[in-house]
Amino acid sequence: MRDYIIVTDATSDIPNEMANELNVKVVPMSFSLGEKNYNHYPDYRELDIKTFYDKQRAGQTSLTTQINVAVYLDFFEEIIKSDKDVLYISFSSALSSTYQSSVLAAKELNEKYPDFKIITIDSKAATLGETLLVKLAAQKKSEGMNIEDLSKWVADNHLKVCHYFTVDDLNHLKRGGRMTAMTAFIGTALDIKPILHVNDEGKLIPLDKVRGRKKALKVLFNYLAELSENLEEQTIFIGHGDCIEDARYLESLIKEAYKVKEVIIHPIGPIIGSHTGPGAITLFFLGKHR
């Protein structure tokens, strides 16, 4: 049986070392900051993450570009030419049209190379939630699961990946159309912090709002306490928008309450960070449901 490669995209924010260790290939994504254009790779080769957030704090606006069909065609075809099939786990289709582009590319390549399999899956996930799903899939592959069975496993389990977020600067949500200017202004004045999550449709939706940063982080922890299962066997991911101390505080809440297998803290990359801004904190774990 032909071997296959698991592919994800740079929206996943997968750590470079983890991608290499798991033999996961990552499709880069483009963004602009100020007047310059960049490609985002897991190794931050074109712009380091600290500089990205510092430029945002200085007032530069960051905009993202979706992956087009041509990029997918080139990326997938290179894998096929190495005599391997492709299993692509995509950024949520409810947040970007990149998944639809991957489907079109896969269809074209399946017609051109009928003996090869190019399977694309909508993760309904984002940032390190996507990475959590990819990591679990790579573990299943290492245990010998074939591409068809793994694609079914991902489809059956992706909605168990829970996503919970809070942001520090409401103006980034305002620019992304997820909050009115008046709500952002009032919320900033009152130190209101929104709690958001990614639902079963893969959409980012508001759940709650609280006053104060520490309280917001405790609310994230409370969702983990309510929904998680078998934490002693889990890898939990915490993402941060250049606010490592807040990420470590959330980690301490978790580790003081539970004997978790592993907590991985990693920056939110520039694709998601363009919309959440400096100070965002994200929490990802496996739960009973989203």
N, C-alpha and C positions, 0 to 999 in steps of 0.2 A: 504494500500500500504506500502511495506517495506521501511524503512528509508535507507538513504545512507550516505556515508562519502566521502567528497572531499579529495583527496590525491594529494600532489605535492612532489617534491624532493628538496634536500638541495641546489641545484643549484639556486633555486628561491631566496635565501637569505631572505626568509620571516622572519620578526622579531618574536622572540619566543612568545612575548605577543600577537601579532596579530594571530599567528597560534592557540594559546589557545583560544583566544576570538572567533575566527571564527569556532572553532572545526575542523580545518584542520590538517590532519596527514601528516608528512613529512618523506620521505624515506631518510635516511642518505647516504652520499657519502664519498668515501675514497680518501685520498691524502697522499703523502709522502713529507716530508720536511727534507732535509739533509738525514740522515740514518734512520729516524723514520717514522712510518706509523700512520695515524690518521683517525678517522671517523669524518666527520663534521655534527653537529646537530645545529639547530637554537639557542640553548643555549650555544654553544661553550664549551661544557663540557670537551672536550679533549685538546683543545688549544685555548686560547683567541686570538682575532683578532689582537690586538696590538702586541703581541709576534710574530704572523705570519708575519706581515709586517716588523717588526724589523729584523727578521731572514732573510727575503728576502733582505733587505737593506744591511745586513752583508755579502751577497753573497751566501746564501744557495738557492739551486734550489728546487722548488716545482713542483711535478708531480701529475696528477690526474688519478683516476681509474674509469672506467665506472661501472654503476650498472649492475650486472649480473642477469640472469633469476632466479636463486635460491633465491636471496634477495627479488625480487618481489614476488615470490611464497609465501615465508614465511610472508611477510608484508601484502599482499592482503588476504591470507587465514586467518590470525588472525582476520581481519575485518569481513570476511564472517562468521567465527565461533561466532562472536558477533551478528549474525543475521542481518547484514547490507550489502547493495550493495556497490560497489566501483566505483567512478568516479575519474580517475587519469588524471591530467593535467601535461604533461611531458615537460622537457627541450627540446629545439629544436632538431629535428632529424638531421638537417644539421650540428650540432655542436658536436653531440655525438650519439653513437649507443644505448644509454639507452632506448630510445623510442621503438626501435625494440625489445629489451629484454622484455619490459613491454607488448608488443603485444603478444609475445610467452607465457609469463606467464598467461596473461588473457585468451588466447585460451585454455591452459591446464586446468585452473580453471573453465572456462565455461563448459568444458566437464565433469569435476569432480563434479561440483555443478550446474547442468542445471537449477535449479530454481532461481539461483542468477544472478545478472547482474554485470559484471566487464567490464567497458568501459574505454578505454584509448584514450587520445586525445593528438596529437602533437601540442603544443602551438606555435611552430615556434618562441618562445621567450626565453629570458635568464634573469638571475638574477632578479632584482626587476620589470622588465617588466613581467616576469612570475608571480611574486607576485601580480602585478596590476590585471592581468587576473583572478588569483585565488580569490582575494578579491571581484571582481565584481561578480564572479560566486557564491561565498558564500552568497553575498547579495541577489542574485536571489533565491538561495535555501531557505534563511530565509523568503522570500516572498511567499514560497509555491511551487516553480517550481519543477516538478518531474525530475528524473534523465535523462529520454529520452529528454525532452524539454530543460533541461539545457545543455546537451551534444550538441544539435543542436545550442543553443544560443552561446556557446563557439566557435563552428566551424564557425558560421556566423560573429562573432565579433573579433576574435583574431588578425586579421590583421589590426585592428584599434589601436592596442597598439604600439606606436612609441618608438623606441630605438635610443638614440644618445649618443655617447661615445667620450671621448678624453683620451689619456694616457700621462703620464709625462716622462716615461722611454721607449724609443723605443726598447731597447734590449729585453724586454719581448715579444713584437710582433715578433722580429727576432727569438727568441727561439721557438716560436709557429709556425714558418713557414709562417707568414703573412707579412714578410718584409725581404728583403735581408740584409746581413751584411753591404754591402756598403751603402745602403740607410739609415740604422739605424745609421751608423757612421756619414754620412754627415748631416743627420737630427738632430742628437744630437749636432753636432758642430754649426749648424745654429739656434738652439733653435726652430726647426720645431715641431709642434704638429699636429698629424693627427686627423681628424674628421671621425668617423666611424658610421655605423648604421647596424641594423639587417634588412634584406630585406624580401620580401614576402615569400621567400623560407626558411627563418630562418637562412640565412648565414650572417656572419659578413663581411661587405665589406667597403672599404675606400670610402669616399665621397669627402674629401677636405683636405688641409693641410694649416696651418697658422703659422705665427711666433709669439711665445709668449703665455704664459699661459692664461693671462687675455683675450686676443683676442679669444682664443679657447673656453673659457667659454661663451663669448658673442655670438659666432657662435652657440653653443648649444641652447642658449636662442632664437636666431633668428629662429631656426627651430621650436621651440615651438610657437613663434609668427606667423609663416607662416602656420603651419599645425593644430594647436589645435582648438578645438571647445568647447563651453560651459564651460570655465574654472571655472566659478563660481560654477559649480556643480561637479568639478573634484577633485580627490586626485592625486597629482603629486608625483612621487618618484624620489629622488636624491640619487644615490649610490656613495660611495667614498672609495678609497683605502688608508685609514688612512690619509686623508687630509681634515679634517672637516671644516677648515676655507674657503677653496675653495668651498666646498659644500654650506656653508652659503652665500658666495658671489653670487653664482648662484641663491640661494633661494631669495636673496635680489633683484636681477634683476627681477625675476618673480613677486614678491610681490609688487614692486614699479610700475610695469606696469599693473598688473591685480589683480582683487579681486578673487583669487582662493579659493576654498573651503578648501583645506588642502594641505600642503607640508610635506612629510615625508622624513627625511634624515636618511640613515642607511648604515652601512659599506657593502662594497662588500666582500663577504665571500671568503674563501680560494680556492674554486673550480674555480670560475671565476677569482679570484685574482691571481691564479697561472699563468694565461695567460696575465693578464693586468698589474700586478705589483703595487707597491706603487704609489700613486698619480693619479690613474685613477679616472675620474669623469663620471658618467652615468646619463642620464635624461630619464624619462619614463612618457608618458602621452597618453591620447586618442586623436586621430587626424582623419582627413579626410581620410588619408591613410598613409602608412609607407613611 
